[in-house]
């Protein structure tokens, strides 16, 4: 087992010390097992001393639960939930945001907007930059920015983002700003105009899953 972990560490792409590794697990309960799976995940969170964010799917994708936790010094150590789940995918990702900040955002909010992207060939860096541009646009229009993650291994998802919101209602509500403010914010963020934002993204991606989820405490 130690040899396997050492090999994984050697093969991982290099990342700066400002970035942190995260383990992500997607679960879909086998028919009739959802309540038991929820309880097993909660028990696992206790084993991890609370260092786990649990997101329950609401709409937009085929999984039931998404687990996010710091990978630590020995990444890729997935807990096996397959006795209750008919689908489990565990993968590694990196982010510029520290776990302490992610945990605080998770603890203080009840809803998540999760977007998962497969980039076109050679477009991962440009897709990451587009996500940063959209975060700037969100900030300029008085909305919370999204946390950006880049997958290192274990999934065909190249980039995914998580937006943290007080509840689903607050996520759906646009700020009361003049249309000129939105337009100026889009241009300042690097887009030609506000209407170009979605088209700019489309030219970089092969696939996109847009999911709303709620917190499991």
N, CA and C atoms as a LAMMPS dump frame, in Angstrom:
ITEM: TIMESTEP
0
ITEM: NUMBER OF ATOMS
651
ITEM: BOX BOUNDS ff ff ff
-5.0000000000000000e+02 5.0000000000000000e+02
-5.0000000000000000e+02 5.0000000000000000e+02
-5.0000000000000000e+02 5.0000000000000000e+02
ITEM: ATOMS id mol type element x y z
1 1 1 N 0.826 -1.202 0
2 1 2 C 0 0 0
3 1 3 C 0.861 1.252 0
4 2 1 N 1.936 1.259 0.801
5 2 2 C 2.824 2.418 0.853
6 2 3 C 3.459 2.671 -0.504
7 3 1 N 3.844 1.584 -1.194
8 3 2 C 4.465 1.721 -2.511
9 3 3 C 3.496 2.345 -3.504
10 4 1 N 2.213 1.96 -3.41
11 4 2 C 1.198 2.51 -4.305
12 4 3 C 1.039 4.006 -4.077
13 5 1 N 0.98 4.421 -2.804
14 5 2 C 0.829 5.838 -2.484
15 5 3 C 2.03 6.64 -2.948
16 6 1 N 3.222 6.092 -2.768
17 6 2 C 4.435 6.783 -3.221
18 6 3 C 4.401 6.958 -4.734
19 7 1 N 3.971 5.912 -5.457
20 7 2 C 3.887 5.992 -6.911
21 7 3 C 2.893 7.056 -7.341
22 8 1 N 1.753 7.133 -6.67
23 8 2 C 0.749 8.144 -6.99
24 8 3 C 1.316 9.535 -6.791
25 9 1 N 2.019 9.745 -5.681
26 9 2 C 2.605 11.046 -5.404
27 9 3 C 3.621 11.44 -6.469
28 10 1 N 4.405 10.472 -6.935
29 10 2 C 5.408 10.762 -7.963
30 10 3 C 4.742 11.135 -9.278
31 11 1 N 3.635 10.46 -9.61
32 11 2 C 2.978 10.676 -10.888
33 11 3 C 2.084 11.903 -10.911
34 12 1 N 1.721 12.437 -9.74
35 12 2 C 0.855 13.609 -9.707
36 12 3 C 1.522 14.791 -10.38
37 13 1 N 0.76 15.59 -11.164
38 13 2 C 1.321 16.802 -11.743
39 13 3 C 1.787 17.741 -10.636
40 14 1 N 2.845 18.486 -10.911
41 14 2 C 3.372 19.407 -9.905
42 14 3 C 2.405 20.543 -9.665
43 15 1 N 2.356 21.055 -8.45
44 15 2 C 1.52 22.204 -8.141
45 15 3 C 2.243 23.043 -7.108
46 16 1 N 1.9 24.336 -7.085
47 16 2 C 2.605 25.266 -6.21
48 16 3 C 2.18 25.062 -4.772
49 17 1 N 2.998 25.599 -3.842
50 17 2 C 2.701 25.438 -2.426
51 17 3 C 1.46 26.215 -2.012
52 18 1 N 0.999 27.154 -2.862
53 18 2 C -0.209 27.91 -2.548
54 18 3 C -1.463 27.084 -2.806
55 19 1 N -1.309 25.98 -3.537
56 19 2 C -2.447 25.148 -3.868
57 19 3 C -2.571 23.982 -2.886
58 20 1 N -3.807 23.516 -2.724
59 20 2 C -4.065 22.394 -1.834
60 20 3 C -4.738 21.263 -2.591
61 21 1 N -4.468 20.042 -2.154
62 21 2 C -5.08 18.862 -2.752
63 21 3 C -6.398 18.532 -2.059
64 22 1 N -7.386 18.139 -2.864
65 22 2 C -8.688 17.756 -2.322
66 22 3 C -9.123 16.419 -2.915
67 23 1 N -9.788 15.639 -2.073
68 23 2 C -10.385 14.386 -2.521
69 23 3 C -11.886 14.604 -2.685
70 24 1 N -12.395 14.224 -3.834
71 24 2 C -13.809 14.404 -4.156
72 24 3 C -14.428 13.032 -4.398
73 25 1 N -15.585 12.788 -3.8
74 25 2 C -16.281 11.513 -3.991
75 25 3 C -17.718 11.779 -4.409
76 26 1 N -18.117 11.16 -5.509
77 26 2 C -19.501 11.219 -5.984
78 26 3 C -20.157 9.875 -5.706
79 27 1 N -21.363 9.895 -5.139
80 27 2 C -22.064 8.663 -4.767
81 27 3 C -23.499 8.678 -5.277
82 28 1 N -23.936 7.538 -5.757
83 28 2 C -25.355 7.337 -6.071
84 28 3 C -25.83 6.108 -5.313
85 29 1 N -26.835 6.286 -4.489
86 29 2 C -27.322 5.193 -3.65
87 29 3 C -27.967 4.097 -4.481
88 30 1 N -27.743 2.856 -4.091
89 30 2 C -28.493 1.753 -4.684
90 30 3 C -29.952 1.888 -4.277
91 31 1 N -30.885 1.395 -5.085
92 31 2 C -32.314 1.546 -4.769
93 31 3 C -32.652 1.122 -3.345
94 32 1 N -33.317 2.021 -2.623
95 32 2 C -33.747 1.743 -1.259
96 32 3 C -32.7 1.995 -0.197
97 33 1 N -31.478 2.37 -0.606
98 33 2 C -30.387 2.514 0.362
99 33 3 C -30.032 3.958 0.704
100 34 1 N -30.795 4.905 0.197
101 34 2 C -30.379 6.301 0.379
102 34 3 C -30.298 6.73 1.848
103 35 1 N -31.294 6.432 2.684
104 35 2 C -31.191 6.834 4.102
105 35 3 C -29.966 6.227 4.791
106 36 1 N -29.703 4.949 4.51
107 36 2 C -28.548 4.291 5.123
108 36 3 C -27.234 4.883 4.609
109 37 1 N -27.203 5.25 3.321
110 37 2 C -26 5.855 2.758
111 37 3 C -25.732 7.215 3.394
112 38 1 N -26.783 8 3.588
113 38 2 C -26.64 9.293 4.27
114 38 3 C -26.023 9.092 5.646
115 39 1 N -26.523 8.115 6.393
116 39 2 C -26.016 7.861 7.733
117 39 3 C -24.562 7.398 7.687
118 40 1 N -24.225 6.553 6.721
119 40 2 C -22.843 6.093 6.603
120 40 3 C -21.898 7.256 6.302
121 41 1 N -22.338 8.166 5.467
122 41 2 C -21.521 9.342 5.144
123 41 3 C -21.352 10.232 6.376
124 42 1 N -22.413 10.399 7.15
125 42 2 C -22.318 11.18 8.385
126 42 3 C -21.352 10.53 9.372
127 43 1 N -21.406 9.212 9.461
128 43 2 C -20.473 8.497 10.335
129 43 3 C -19.033 8.689 9.855
130 44 1 N -18.856 8.66 8.542
131 44 2 C -17.527 8.881 7.974
132 44 3 C -17.024 10.296 8.297
133 45 1 N -17.929 11.264 8.283
134 45 2 C -17.551 12.637 8.628
135 45 3 C -17.052 12.716 10.073
136 46 1 N -17.708 11.972 10.965
137 46 2 C -17.254 11.931 12.362
138 46 3 C -15.859 11.322 12.449
139 47 1 N -15.625 10.267 11.676
140 47 2 C -14.302 9.636 11.661
141 47 3 C -13.224 10.605 11.176
142 48 1 N -13.611 11.52 10.301
143 48 2 C -12.69 12.521 9.755
144 48 3 C -12.662 13.776 10.616
145 49 1 N -13.254 13.693 11.82
146 49 2 C -13.269 14.813 12.774
147 49 3 C -13.91 16.064 12.173
148 50 1 N -14.94 15.842 11.361
149 50 2 C -15.693 16.953 10.793
150 50 3 C -15.057 17.586 9.573
151 51 1 N -13.911 17.077 9.139
152 51 2 C -13.202 17.677 8.008
153 51 3 C -13.751 17.133 6.683
154 52 1 N -15.03 17.387 6.445
155 52 2 C -15.715 16.869 5.269
156 52 3 C -16.923 17.742 4.979
157 53 1 N -17.101 18.079 3.721
158 53 2 C -18.288 18.814 3.278
159 53 3 C -19.168 17.852 2.496
160 54 1 N -20.458 17.771 2.869
161 54 2 C -21.391 16.845 2.229
162 54 3 C -22.452 17.642 1.483
163 55 1 N -22.544 17.412 0.176
164 55 2 C -23.51 18.112 -0.669
165 55 3 C -24.514 17.107 -1.228
166 56 1 N -25.792 17.373 -0.995
167 56 2 C -26.857 16.474 -1.45
168 56 3 C -27.466 16.995 -2.741
169 57 1 N -27.423 16.173 -3.766
170 57 2 C -27.929 16.545 -5.086
171 57 3 C -29.395 16.971 -5.025
172 58 1 N -29.697 18.054 -5.724
173 58 2 C -31.067 18.52 -5.839
174 58 3 C -31.59 18.306 -7.251
175 59 1 N -30.8 18.759 -8.229
176 59 2 C -31.177 18.561 -9.628
177 59 3 C -29.973 18.831 -10.516
178 60 1 N -29.928 18.176 -11.682
179 60 2 C -28.932 18.511 -12.677
180 60 3 C -27.887 17.465 -12.978
181 61 1 N -27.789 16.364 -12.205
182 61 2 C -26.798 15.336 -12.497
183 61 3 C -27.277 14.012 -11.911
184 62 1 N -26.506 12.942 -12.129
185 62 2 C -26.98 11.601 -11.8
186 62 3 C -26.526 11.103 -10.437
187 63 1 N -25.712 11.864 -9.705
188 63 2 C -25.269 11.391 -8.394
189 63 3 C -26.171 11.939 -7.291
190 64 1 N -26.09 11.313 -6.115
191 64 2 C -26.892 11.743 -4.967
192 64 3 C -26.102 12.626 -4.002
193 65 1 N -24.834 12.28 -3.784
194 65 2 C -24.018 12.979 -2.796
195 65 3 C -22.647 13.299 -3.382
196 66 1 N -22.138 14.46 -3.004
197 66 2 C -20.771 14.843 -3.352
198 66 3 C -20.043 15.154 -2.047
199 67 1 N -18.908 14.496 -1.846
200 67 2 C -18.114 14.693 -0.639
201 67 3 C -16.825 15.412 -1.012
202 68 1 N -16.484 16.424 -0.25
203 68 2 C -15.248 17.18 -0.482
204 68 3 C -14.453 17.201 0.814
205 69 1 N -13.189 16.805 0.723
206 69 2 C -12.345 16.774 1.916
207 69 3 C -10.895 17.041 1.532
208 70 1 N -10.097 17.563 2.465
209 70 2 C -8.67 17.751 2.181
210 70 3 C -7.994 16.408 1.997
211 71 1 N -7.114 16.306 1.007
212 71 2 C -6.464 15.028 0.712
213 71 3 C -5.328 14.733 1.674
214 72 1 N -4.715 15.751 2.255
215 72 2 C -3.637 15.535 3.202
216 72 3 C -2.361 15.076 2.525
217 73 1 N -1.481 14.46 3.306
218 73 2 C -0.163 14.066 2.799
219 73 3 C -0.191 12.737 2.047
220 74 1 N -1.256 11.951 2.235
221 74 2 C -1.357 10.668 1.534
222 74 3 C -2.647 10.655 0.727
223 75 1 N -2.627 11.317 -0.446
224 75 2 C -3.864 11.449 -1.221
225 75 3 C -4.325 10.123 -1.804
226 76 1 N -5.555 10.156 -2.252
227 76 2 C -6.226 9.022 -2.864
228 76 3 C -6.339 7.845 -1.894
229 77 1 N -7.148 8.056 -0.889
230 77 2 C -7.436 7.018 0.092
231 77 3 C -8.957 6.884 0.218
232 78 1 N -9.654 6.537 -0.861
233 78 2 C -11.118 6.559 -0.851
234 78 3 C -11.724 5.574 0.128
235 79 1 N -12.694 6.042 0.867
236 79 2 C -13.507 5.158 1.712
237 79 3 C -14.467 4.404 0.796
238 80 1 N -14.706 3.145 1.056
239 80 2 C -15.537 2.309 0.191
240 80 3 C -16.994 2.359 0.659
241 81 1 N -17.841 3.011 -0.146
242 81 2 C -19.268 3.102 0.157
243 81 3 C -20.096 2.15 -0.704
244 82 1 N -19.441 1.258 -1.435
245 82 2 C -20.147 0.489 -2.464
246 82 3 C -21.136 -0.541 -1.919
247 83 1 N -21.089 -0.811 -0.633
248 83 2 C -22.092 -1.728 -0.068
249 83 3 C -23.49 -1.117 -0.139
250 84 1 N -23.568 0.208 -0.165
251 84 2 C -24.852 0.911 -0.216
252 84 3 C -25.029 1.739 -1.482
253 85 1 N -23.968 1.897 -2.255
254 85 2 C -24.02 2.732 -3.448
255 85 3 C -23.784 1.897 -4.7
256 86 1 N -24.551 2.183 -5.755
257 86 2 C -24.306 1.475 -7.015
258 86 3 C -23.407 2.288 -7.943
259 87 1 N -22.969 3.456 -7.479
260 87 2 C -21.996 4.257 -8.223
261 87 3 C -21.131 5.024 -7.23
262 88 1 N -19.817 4.91 -7.387
263 88 2 C -18.878 5.698 -6.601
264 88 3 C -17.713 6.1 -7.486
265 89 1 N -17.435 7.394 -7.518
266 89 2 C -16.265 7.911 -8.233
267 89 3 C -15.484 8.807 -7.284
268 90 1 N -14.227 8.483 -7.068
269 90 2 C -13.373 9.29 -6.202
270 90 3 C -12.196 9.796 -7.016
271 91 1 N -11.943 11.098 -6.923
272 91 2 C -10.851 11.665 -7.695
273 91 3 C -10.156 12.775 -6.924
274 92 1 N -8.995 13.163 -7.413
275 92 2 C -8.179 14.196 -6.777
276 92 3 C -8.24 15.495 -7.57
277 93 1 N -8.269 16.605 -6.842
278 93 2 C -8.287 17.918 -7.473
279 93 3 C -7.44 18.878 -6.651
280 94 1 N -7.093 20.003 -7.263
281 94 2 C -6.342 21.032 -6.556
282 94 3 C -7.09 22.357 -6.633
283 95 1 N -6.837 23.212 -5.652
284 95 2 C -7.465 24.527 -5.607
285 95 3 C -6.53 25.511 -4.929
286 96 1 N -6.674 26.777 -5.276
287 96 2 C -5.893 27.828 -4.614
288 96 3 C -6.487 28.214 -3.262
289 97 1 N -7.666 27.69 -2.948
290 97 2 C -8.345 28.036 -1.704
291 97 3 C -8.036 27.015 -0.625
292 98 1 N -7.657 27.479 0.542
293 98 2 C -7.327 26.598 1.658
294 98 3 C -8.588 25.917 2.198
295 99 1 N -8.406 24.737 2.777
296 99 2 C -9.531 23.991 3.337
297 99 3 C -10.243 24.782 4.425
298 100 1 N -9.52 25.518 5.232
299 100 2 C -10.16 26.292 6.306
300 100 3 C -11.189 27.27 5.735
301 101 1 N -10.882 27.864 4.59
302 101 2 C -11.818 28.786 3.954
303 101 3 C -12.999 28.047 3.34
304 102 1 N -12.722 26.929 2.695
305 102 2 C -13.808 26.143 2.11
306 102 3 C -14.755 25.629 3.182
307 103 1 N -14.207 25.146 4.28
308 103 2 C -15.037 24.623 5.367
309 103 3 C -15.909 25.727 5.965
310 104 1 N -15.335 26.912 6.102
311 104 2 C -16.107 28.027 6.65
312 104 3 C -17.266 28.39 5.724
313 105 1 N -17.008 28.422 4.426
314 105 2 C -18.076 28.73 3.476
315 105 3 C -19.143 27.631 3.508
316 106 1 N -18.706 26.384 3.625
317 106 2 C -19.654 25.281 3.682
318 106 3 C -20.498 25.336 4.953
319 107 1 N -19.859 25.613 6.087
320 107 2 C -20.564 25.663 7.363
321 107 3 C -21.566 26.812 7.421
322 108 1 N -21.278 27.902 6.704
323 108 2 C -22.099 29.109 6.788
324 108 3 C -23.179 29.193 5.718
325 109 1 N -23.271 28.179 4.852
326 109 2 C -24.253 28.212 3.774
327 109 3 C -24.986 26.881 3.675
328 110 1 N -26.141 26.917 3.006
329 110 2 C -26.991 25.728 2.923
330 110 3 C -27.183 25.219 1.497
331 111 1 N -26.7 25.973 0.502
332 111 2 C -26.928 25.589 -0.89
333 111 3 C -25.64 25.717 -1.698
334 112 1 N -25.536 24.881 -2.714
335 112 2 C -24.34 24.864 -3.551
336 112 3 C -24.742 24.849 -5.027
337 113 1 N -24.007 25.604 -5.809
338 113 2 C -24.145 25.534 -7.267
339 113 3 C -22.861 24.903 -7.795
340 114 1 N -22.978 23.688 -8.307
341 114 2 C -21.808 22.908 -8.725
342 114 3 C -21.82 22.777 -10.242
343 115 1 N -20.73 23.189 -10.875
344 115 2 C -20.599 23.054 -12.322
345 115 3 C -19.355 22.239 -12.635
346 116 1 N -19.535 21.219 -13.482
347 116 2 C -18.424 20.342 -13.862
348 116 3 C -18.21 20.432 -15.368
349 117 1 N -16.941 20.62 -15.766
350 117 2 C -16.637 20.87 -17.166
351 117 3 C -15.614 19.878 -17.71
352 118 1 N -15.861 19.411 -18.922
353 118 2 C -14.849 18.714 -19.705
354 118 3 C -14.377 19.692 -20.77
355 119 1 N -13.097 19.998 -20.767
356 119 2 C -12.552 20.965 -21.712
357 119 3 C -12.264 20.321 -23.06
358 120 1 N -12.344 21.113 -24.096
359 120 2 C -11.87 20.66 -25.388
360 120 3 C -10.358 20.466 -25.326
361 121 1 N -9.826 19.678 -26.242
362 121 2 C -8.392 19.382 -26.246
363 121 3 C -7.57 20.672 -26.253
364 122 1 N -6.649 20.774 -25.29
365 122 2 C -5.758 21.919 -25.221
366 122 3 C -6.356 23.173 -24.618
367 123 1 N -7.575 23.077 -24.065
368 123 2 C -8.261 24.27 -23.584
369 123 3 C -8.418 24.325 -22.062
370 124 1 N -7.756 23.44 -21.328
371 124 2 C -7.934 23.422 -19.869
372 124 3 C -7.493 24.741 -19.241
373 125 1 N -6.329 25.243 -19.616
374 125 2 C -5.84 26.498 -19.045
375 125 3 C -6.756 27.662 -19.398
376 126 1 N -7.236 27.69 -20.635
377 126 2 C -8.146 28.76 -21.042
378 126 3 C -9.479 28.657 -20.306
379 127 1 N -9.928 27.43 -20.058
380 127 2 C -11.166 27.235 -19.304
381 127 3 C -10.992 27.721 -17.868
382 128 1 N -9.846 27.416 -17.274
383 128 2 C -9.575 27.882 -15.913
384 128 3 C -9.593 29.415 -15.873
385 129 1 N -8.968 30.04 -16.862
386 129 2 C -8.923 31.496 -16.925
387 129 3 C -10.331 32.065 -17.102
388 130 1 N -11.172 31.393 -17.917
389 130 2 C -12.552 31.851 -18.097
390 130 3 C -13.322 31.8 -16.787
391 131 1 N -13.078 30.774 -15.979
392 131 2 C -13.728 30.675 -14.674
393 131 3 C -13.303 31.844 -13.771
394 132 1 N -12.039 32.244 -13.856
395 132 2 C -11.566 33.392 -13.088
396 132 3 C -12.219 34.68 -13.583
397 133 1 N -12.379 34.812 -14.9
398 133 2 C -13.055 35.975 -15.478
399 133 3 C -14.493 36.061 -14.966
400 134 1 N -15.18 34.921 -14.947
401 134 2 C -16.569 34.93 -14.487
402 134 3 C -16.648 35.247 -12.994
403 135 1 N -15.665 34.81 -12.224
404 135 2 C -15.634 35.188 -10.809
405 135 3 C -15.505 36.696 -10.645
406 136 1 N -14.682 37.32 -11.463
407 136 2 C -14.548 38.772 -11.398
408 136 3 C -15.873 39.445 -11.744
409 137 1 N -16.546 38.91 -12.751
410 137 2 C -17.861 39.433 -13.129
411 137 3 C -18.859 39.295 -11.973
412 138 1 N -18.856 38.155 -11.312
413 138 2 C -19.753 37.955 -10.174
414 138 3 C -19.46 38.948 -9.052
415 139 1 N -18.189 39.145 -8.754
416 139 2 C -17.811 40.076 -7.689
417 139 3 C -18.25 41.502 -8.019
418 140 1 N -18.09 41.883 -9.276
419 140 2 C -18.455 43.24 -9.695
420 140 3 C -19.969 43.448 -9.718
421 141 1 N -20.728 42.368 -9.732
422 141 2 C -22.189 42.471 -9.707
423 141 3 C -22.756 42.013 -8.363
424 142 1 N -21.925 42.088 -7.332
425 142 2 C -22.342 41.889 -5.939
426 142 3 C -22.886 40.488 -5.657
427 143 1 N -22.239 39.497 -6.264
428 143 2 C -22.628 38.111 -6.018
429 143 3 C -21.405 37.314 -5.575
430 144 1 N -21.621 36.255 -4.79
431 144 2 C -20.472 35.459 -4.306
432 144 3 C -19.758 34.749 -5.453
433 145 1 N -18.442 34.732 -5.394
434 145 2 C -17.657 34.054 -6.419
435 145 3 C -17.679 32.549 -6.19
436 146 1 N -17.261 31.803 -7.203
437 146 2 C -17.202 30.347 -7.129
438 146 3 C -15.792 29.884 -6.792
439 147 1 N -15.681 28.803 -6.041
440 147 2 C -14.381 28.188 -5.799
441 147 3 C -14.033 27.316 -7.006
442 148 1 N -12.804 27.431 -7.486
443 148 2 C -12.388 26.733 -8.7
444 148 3 C -11.457 25.577 -8.349
445 149 1 N -11.728 24.412 -8.942
446 149 2 C -10.915 23.219 -8.731
447 149 3 C -10.473 22.664 -10.087
448 150 1 N -9.243 22.184 -10.146
449 150 2 C -8.729 21.531 -11.346
450 150 3 C -8.422 20.073 -11.011
451 151 1 N -9.01 19.154 -11.768
452 151 2 C -8.817 17.731 -11.513
453 151 3 C -7.401 17.298 -11.876
454 152 1 N -6.8 16.486 -11.01
455 152 2 C -5.467 15.951 -11.253
456 152 3 C -5.514 14.524 -11.775
457 153 1 N -6.398 13.711 -11.206
458 153 2 C -6.499 12.315 -11.652
459 153 3 C -7.794 11.706 -11.136
460 154 1 N -8.3 10.711 -11.883
461 154 2 C -9.436 9.929 -11.407
462 154 3 C -10.773 10.261 -12.013
463 155 1 N -10.837 11.305 -12.896
464 155 2 C -12.116 11.694 -13.467
465 155 3 C -11.899 12.337 -14.826
466 156 1 N -12.933 12.28 -15.684
467 156 2 C -12.854 12.986 -16.958
468 156 3 C -13.297 14.439 -16.838
469 157 1 N -13.642 14.871 -15.634
470 157 2 C -13.931 16.286 -15.374
471 157 3 C -12.599 17.029 -15.271
472 158 1 N -12.421 18.073 -16.058
473 158 2 C -11.171 18.832 -16.04
474 158 3 C -11.191 19.955 -15.005
475 159 1 N -12.279 20.694 -14.982
476 159 2 C -12.455 21.818 -14.06
477 159 3 C -13.836 21.696 -13.436
478 160 1 N -13.949 21.965 -12.135
479 160 2 C -15.28 22.113 -11.553
480 160 3 C -15.272 23.274 -10.57
481 161 1 N -16.422 23.871 -10.404
482 161 2 C -16.551 25.003 -9.495
483 161 3 C -17.697 24.748 -8.522
484 162 1 N -17.568 25.32 -7.341
485 162 2 C -18.632 25.258 -6.337
486 162 3 C -18.959 26.678 -5.898
487 163 1 N -20.22 27.039 -6.035
488 163 2 C -20.699 28.319 -5.524
489 163 3 C -21.458 28.086 -4.23
490 164 1 N -21.138 28.85 -3.211
491 164 2 C -21.759 28.689 -1.895
492 164 3 C -22.795 29.792 -1.685
493 165 1 N -24.032 29.394 -1.311
494 165 2 C -25.122 30.346 -1.181
495 165 3 C -25.92 30.059 0.094
496 166 1 N -26.528 31.095 0.622
497 166 2 C -27.303 30.959 1.857
498 166 3 C -28.394 29.917 1.699
499 167 1 N -29.119 29.972 0.583
500 167 2 C -30.148 28.979 0.257
501 167 3 C -30.398 29.049 -1.244
502 168 1 N -31.258 28.166 -1.742
503 168 2 C -31.515 28.132 -3.179
504 168 3 C -32.214 29.403 -3.658
505 169 1 N -33.007 30.016 -2.788
506 169 2 C -33.698 31.253 -3.152
507 169 3 C -32.695 32.38 -3.389
508 170 1 N -31.714 32.488 -2.512
509 170 2 C -30.716 33.553 -2.669
510 170 3 C -29.852 33.315 -3.901
511 171 1 N -29.628 32.045 -4.248
512 171 2 C -28.878 31.746 -5.461
513 171 3 C -29.628 32.231 -6.701
514 172 1 N -30.938 32.036 -6.719
515 172 2 C -31.736 32.358 -7.9
516 172 3 C -32.005 33.855 -8.055
517 173 1 N -31.806 34.629 -6.997
518 173 2 C -32.15 36.05 -7.035
519 173 3 C -30.986 36.888 -7.541
520 174 1 N -31.226 37.672 -8.587
521 174 2 C -30.215 38.59 -9.107
522 174 3 C -30.207 39.869 -8.286
523 175 1 N -29.05 40.5 -8.124
524 175 2 C -28.993 41.776 -7.418
525 175 3 C -29.741 42.857 -8.188
526 176 1 N -30.273 43.818 -7.451
527 176 2 C -31.046 44.903 -8.069
528 176 3 C -30.089 45.975 -8.593
529 177 1 N -29.564 45.728 -9.78
530 177 2 C -28.613 46.652 -10.393
531 177 3 C -29.084 47.014 -11.795
532 178 1 N -28.683 48.175 -12.232
533 178 2 C -29.035 48.614 -13.577
534 178 3 C -28.329 47.736 -14.606
535 179 1 N -28.935 47.564 -15.772
536 179 2 C -28.351 46.728 -16.817
537 179 3 C -26.973 47.233 -17.231
538 180 1 N -26.767 48.543 -17.108
539 180 2 C -25.464 49.117 -17.473
540 180 3 C -24.356 48.602 -16.548
541 181 1 N -24.703 48.337 -15.307
542 181 2 C -23.719 47.835 -14.342
543 181 3 C -23.273 46.43 -14.743
544 182 1 N -24.236 45.582 -15.118
545 182 2 C -23.897 44.232 -15.565
546 182 3 C -23.033 44.276 -16.826
547 183 1 N -23.385 45.157 -17.733
548 183 2 C -22.65 45.264 -18.988
549 183 3 C -21.208 45.71 -18.734
550 184 1 N -21.04 46.724 -17.917
551 184 2 C -19.701 47.232 -17.606
552 184 3 C -18.876 46.17 -16.875
553 185 1 N -19.516 45.424 -15.976
554 185 2 C -18.819 44.378 -15.222
555 185 3 C -18.304 43.295 -16.156
556 186 1 N -19.106 42.915 -17.152
557 186 2 C -18.687 41.891 -18.11
558 186 3 C -17.47 42.348 -18.899
559 187 1 N -17.473 43.591 -19.344
560 187 2 C -16.346 44.126 -20.12
561 187 3 C -15.102 44.232 -19.247
562 188 1 N -15.267 44.682 -18.025
563 188 2 C -14.136 44.794 -17.098
564 188 3 C -13.517 43.425 -16.813
565 189 1 N -14.354 42.402 -16.753
566 189 2 C -13.872 41.044 -16.477
567 189 3 C -13.158 40.413 -17.673
568 190 1 N -13.291 41.023 -18.853
569 190 2 C -12.579 40.512 -20.026
570 190 3 C -13.449 40.01 -21.153
571 191 1 N -14.789 40.045 -20.967
572 191 2 C -15.7 39.632 -22.024
573 191 3 C -16.011 40.822 -22.938
574 192 1 N -16.423 40.557 -24.176
575 192 2 C -16.767 41.64 -25.094
576 192 3 C -17.993 42.395 -24.601
577 193 1 N -18.955 41.628 -24.057
578 193 2 C -20.169 42.206 -23.493
579 193 3 C -20.845 41.146 -22.626
580 194 1 N -21.943 41.499 -22.005
581 194 2 C -22.611 40.578 -21.093
582 194 3 C -23.142 39.349 -21.8
583 195 1 N -23.686 39.533 -22.996
584 195 2 C -24.28 38.405 -23.72
585 195 3 C -23.243 37.419 -24.217
586 196 1 N -21.958 37.806 -24.234
587 196 2 C -20.925 36.912 -24.738
588 196 3 C -20.482 35.879 -23.704
589 197 1 N -20.827 36.057 -22.438
590 197 2 C -20.297 35.205 -21.373
591 197 3 C -20.539 33.72 -21.652
592 198 1 N -21.772 33.352 -21.943
593 198 2 C -22.073 31.93 -22.168
594 198 3 C -21.448 31.419 -23.456
595 199 1 N -21.405 32.247 -24.483
596 199 2 C -20.816 31.82 -25.755
597 199 3 C -19.302 31.65 -25.634
598 200 1 N -18.688 32.497 -24.833
599 200 2 C -17.238 32.393 -24.596
600 200 3 C -16.924 31.045 -23.944
601 201 1 N -17.754 30.643 -22.995
602 201 2 C -17.555 29.365 -22.304
603 201 3 C -17.744 28.194 -23.258
604 202 1 N -18.764 28.248 -24.094
605 202 2 C -19.094 27.122 -24.972
606 202 3 C -17.949 26.748 -25.909
607 203 1 N -17.172 27.727 -26.332
608 203 2 C -16.104 27.431 -27.28
609 203 3 C -14.927 26.716 -26.631
610 204 1 N -14.971 26.538 -25.309
611 204 2 C -13.872 25.909 -24.569
612 204 3 C -14.209 24.519 -24.056
613 205 1 N -15.479 24.118 -24.096
614 205 2 C -15.878 22.891 -23.41
615 205 3 C -16.499 21.859 -24.353
616 206 1 N -16.31 20.6 -23.953
617 206 2 C -16.934 19.473 -24.635
618 206 3 C -18.239 19.095 -23.951
619 207 1 N -18.256 19.185 -22.607
620 207 2 C -19.445 18.821 -21.844
621 207 3 C -19.508 19.656 -20.566
622 208 1 N -20.738 19.791 -20.035
623 208 2 C -20.969 20.649 -18.879
624 208 3 C -22.135 20.098 -18.072
625 209 1 N -21.907 19.845 -16.775
626 209 2 C -22.98 19.412 -15.869
627 209 3 C -23.215 20.523 -14.847
628 210 1 N -24.444 20.982 -14.778
629 210 2 C -24.824 22.097 -13.909
630 210 3 C -25.764 21.562 -12.839
631 211 1 N -25.322 21.586 -11.583
632 211 2 C -26.056 20.911 -10.506
633 211 3 C -26.329 21.85 -9.327
634 212 1 N -27.531 21.751 -8.777
635 212 2 C -27.858 22.414 -7.521
636 212 3 C -27.893 21.382 -6.411
637 213 1 N -27.332 21.733 -5.271
638 213 2 C -27.266 20.8 -4.15
639 213 3 C -27.525 21.535 -2.844
640 214 1 N -27.869 20.775 -1.82
641 214 2 C -28.09 21.339 -0.503
642 214 3 C -27.152 20.684 0.505
643 215 1 N -26.998 21.334 1.634
644 215 2 C -26.039 20.869 2.64
645 215 3 C -26.592 19.719 3.465
646 216 1 N -25.714 18.793 3.789
647 216 2 C -26.019 17.736 4.767
648 216 3 C -25.099 17.989 5.959
649 217 1 N -25.656 18.371 7.069
650 217 2 C -24.864 18.73 8.248
651 217 3 C -24.642 17.515 9.138
